Amino acid sequence: MWSLAYGLIALAVVAFVVLYAAAHAPSFKTVNLADQLYGAKGWLASNLPSFPKVEVKSRFRVFVNVVRVVKANATAYDYRTRQWVTFPVHLPVGYRLERAGENVVYQIYINVTRCRYTALPRGEPAMLYEIELRHSLDQLPWLDVYAAVPHNLTQYYSWLHSFYTAWRRPPAVGLTPRVGADEAFMELVKAEHVLVYNATSDTAKLYVAAPAAALYVLLVDYPLKLPLTCPEQIASASSESQRSDTPTIDFPSPR
């Protein structure tokens, strides 16, 4: 009789322990870092045109989710008034972006340090961009680079002028009203590039060779796309275009 009672008590204790352990055991949740990273970059891509644009380098180094620009004066043809008009534009030359997911933080810092003319192996003239790059990931597996070659500069700047007329603020080359909105005016071609890592620094250098006729280069860390310009190249192209009745652009030295 007593042995049966002790057996039932022992069975009850074992059942309690098993149920308690099952109820309080840690549950493992699947973490998909790729989806979180994609979501962070997607958020940045959708909000990129609305981020503050700064001209002062000190502000660019301090604030997050900002675009560094060089302000310039562009000339376009106003088809409504049938006159040439001058209006201000922003030339994007750097980005400092950050977005946190649940388990991952995406950070990227890009800044054009200099540009110079060069020649591709086939002999074509090109513009070599030297770009400073810092990234929260050790690698950029999805990085791709394109050059945006305009079909017609007059039509492109006249299109940008329509946004300036409507908004009364400088439109940004490659960013207004959003990245990719100018696809009817541009041909995107693959740009040769190389990413050089520095073993003693967290900063890498990205070298991009774009066709001399390109208005900007487009860095793609999908789905994030970042247009970058070379003001020196645009100024040089403008001096040629002025003689061929196409838009001109003039800008102060970047600070």
C-alpha positions in Angstrom: 0.0 0.0 0.0 2.7 2.4 1.0 4.9 1.4 -1.9 2.0 2.3 -4.3 1.6 5.7 -2.6 5.3 6.5 -2.8 5.3 5.4 -6.4 2.4 7.7 -7.2 4.1 10.6 -5.4 7.3 10.0 -7.3 5.5 9.8 -10.6 3.7 13.1 -9.8 7.0 14.8 -8.9 8.6 13.6 -12.2 5.6 14.8 -14.2 5.8 18.2 -12.5 9.5 18.5 -13.2 9.0 17.6 -16.8 6.1 20.0 -17.3 8.0 22.8 -15.5 11.1 22.3 -17.6 9.0 22.2 -20.8 7.2 25.4 -19.9 10.4 27.3 -19.0 12.8 25.9 -21.6 14.3 28.6 -23.9 12.8 28.8 -27.3 15.1 29.4 -30.2 14.0 31.9 -32.8 15.3 31.8 -36.3 17.2 35.0 -37.1 17.4 35.9 -40.8 20.1 38.5 -41.0 19.9 38.7 -44.8 16.3 39.8 -44.6 17.0 42.3 -41.9 19.9 43.7 -43.9 17.8 44.0 -47.0 15.1 45.8 -45.0 17.6 48.3 -43.6 18.9 49.1 -47.0 15.4 49.2 -48.4 14.4 51.8 -45.8 17.5 53.9 -46.6 16.7 53.7 -50.4 13.1 54.8 -50.0 14.1 57.8 -47.8 17.3 58.8 -49.6 15.9 61.7 -51.6 14.5 63.4 -48.4 17.7 63.2 -46.3 19.3 66.5 -45.5 21.9 67.8 -48.0 25.0 69.5 -46.5 27.8 71.4 -48.1 30.1 71.8 -45.1 32.4 68.8 -44.6 32.4 69.1 -40.8 28.7 68.6 -40.7 29.0 65.7 -43.0 31.4 64.0 -40.7 29.2 64.4 -37.6 25.6 63.8 -38.7 24.0 60.6 -39.8 21.7 60.0 -42.8 23.0 63.0 -44.7 24.1 63.6 -48.3 27.2 65.8 -49.0 26.7 68.0 -52.0 28.4 70.7 -54.0 26.1 73.5 -55.0 26.3 74.5 -58.6 24.5 76.7 -61.1 23.2 74.9 -64.2 21.8 76.3 -67.4 18.8 74.7 -69.1 16.4 75.5 -71.8 12.9 76.4 -70.7 10.6 75.1 -73.3 7.6 77.1 -71.9 9.3 80.5 -72.2 11.6 79.4 -75.0 14.6 80.9 -73.1 17.8 79.7 -71.5 17.6 79.9 -67.8 20.1 79.4 -64.9 19.1 77.6 -61.7 20.9 76.0 -58.8 21.5 72.3 -58.5 23.1 69.9 -56.0 25.9 67.5 -57.0 26.0 64.6 -54.6 29.6 63.7 -53.6 29.1 61.7 -50.4 26.8 59.8 -48.1 26.8 58.9 -44.4 23.9 56.4 -43.8 22.8 54.2 -41.0 19.8 52.0 -40.3 19.4 49.4 -37.5 17.4 46.2 -37.9 16.5 43.9 -35.0 19.8 42.1 -34.9 22.0 44.0 -37.4 23.1 47.6 -38.0 23.8 48.7 -41.6 26.3 51.6 -41.9 27.9 53.0 -45.0 30.1 56.1 -45.5 31.0 57.2 -49.0 32.9 60.3 -50.0 34.5 61.3 -53.4 38.0 62.4 -52.6 39.2 63.3 -56.1 38.7 62.7 -59.8 41.1 62.7 -62.7 41.1 61.9 -66.4 42.5 58.6 -67.5 42.2 56.1 -70.4 40.7 52.7 -70.4 42.8 49.7 -71.7 40.9 50.0 -75.0 42.0 53.6 -75.3 38.7 55.3 -74.6 38.9 58.5 -72.4 37.5 58.0 -68.9 37.2 59.7 -65.5 38.7 57.9 -62.6 36.8 58.4 -59.3 38.7 57.9 -56.0 36.1 57.2 -53.4 36.6 56.8 -49.7 34.4 54.0 -48.3 33.6 52.7 -44.8 31.2 49.9 -44.3 29.8 48.0 -41.3 30.3 44.7 -43.1 33.7 43.1 -43.9 32.6 42.5 -47.5 30.3 44.1 -50.0 29.1 41.0 -51.8 26.4 42.8 -53.7 28.4 45.9 -54.7 28.1 46.9 -58.3 28.9 50.1 -60.1 27.3 51.7 -63.2 28.0 54.9 -65.1 25.0 57.1 -66.1 25.6 58.5 -69.6 23.0 61.1 -70.7 21.3 60.8 -74.0 20.8 64.6 -74.2 22.1 67.0 -71.6 19.7 69.7 -72.7 16.7 67.6 -72.1 18.0 66.3 -68.8 18.7 69.7 -67.3 15.4 71.1 -68.6 13.7 68.2 -66.9 15.5 69.1 -63.6 14.6 72.7 -64.1 10.9 71.7 -64.0 11.4 70.4 -60.4 13.2 73.6 -59.4 10.3 75.6 -60.8 7.8 73.5 -58.8 9.7 73.2 -55.6 11.8 76.4 -55.5 14.8 74.5 -54.1 17.8 73.0 -55.9 17.2 69.6 -57.4 19.9 67.0 -56.9 21.6 65.3 -59.9 20.7 61.6 -59.8 18.5 62.0 -56.7 15.6 64.1 -57.8 12.8 63.2 -57.5 14.2 59.7 -56.7 17.0 57.5 -57.8 16.2 55.9 -61.2 13.5 58.5 -62.1 15.9 59.8 -64.8 16.1 56.5 -66.6 14.5 58.0 -69.8 17.4 60.4 -70.0 20.3 58.1 -69.1 22.0 54.9 -70.3 23.4 52.9 -67.5 26.6 51.1 -68.5 28.8 48.8 -66.4 31.8 50.8 -64.9 35.1 49.1 -64.2 36.0 49.3 -60.5 38.3 47.9 -57.9 37.9 48.0 -54.1 41.2 48.3 -52.2 41.3 47.5 -48.5 43.8 49.1 -46.0 45.1 46.6 -43.5 45.8 49.3 -41.0 42.6 51.3 -41.3 38.9 50.7 -41.4 38.6 52.8 -44.6 38.8 51.3 -48.1 39.3 53.0 -51.4 37.0 52.4 -54.3 38.4 53.3 -57.7 35.8 53.7 -60.5 36.7 54.3 -64.2 33.6 55.8 -65.9 33.2 57.0 -69.5 34.2 60.6 -69.9 30.6 61.4 -71.0 29.0 60.0 -67.8 27.2 62.5 -65.7 27.5 60.4 -62.5 28.3 56.9 -61.3 25.8 54.7 -59.5 27.0 52.6 -56.6 24.6 49.7 -56.0 24.4 47.7 -52.7 21.0 46.3 -53.7 18.4 47.6 -53.1 20.3 50.8 -52.1 21.6 52.8 -55.0 23.8 55.9 -54.5 24.6 58.3 -57.3 28.0 60.2 -57.1 29.2 63.0 -59.3 32.5 64.5 -60.1 32.1 68.3 -60.2 35.4 68.8 -62.0 34.3 66.5 -64.8 30.9 68.3 -65.1 32.6 71.7 -65.3 35.0 70.5 -68.0 32.1 68.9 -70.0 30.2 72.2 -69.6 32.9 74.2 -71.2 32.6 72.0 -74.3 28.8 71.8 -74.2 28.5 75.6 -74.2 29.9 75.7 -77.7 27.4 73.1 -78.9 24.3 74.9 -77.5 23.8 72.5 -74.6 23.5 73.2 -70.8 26.4 74.7 -68.9 27.2 74.4 -65.2 29.3 76.5 -62.9 30.1 75.8 -59.3 32.3 77.1 -56.5 35.2 75.2 -55.1 34.0 72.5 -52.6 34.7 73.3 -49.0 
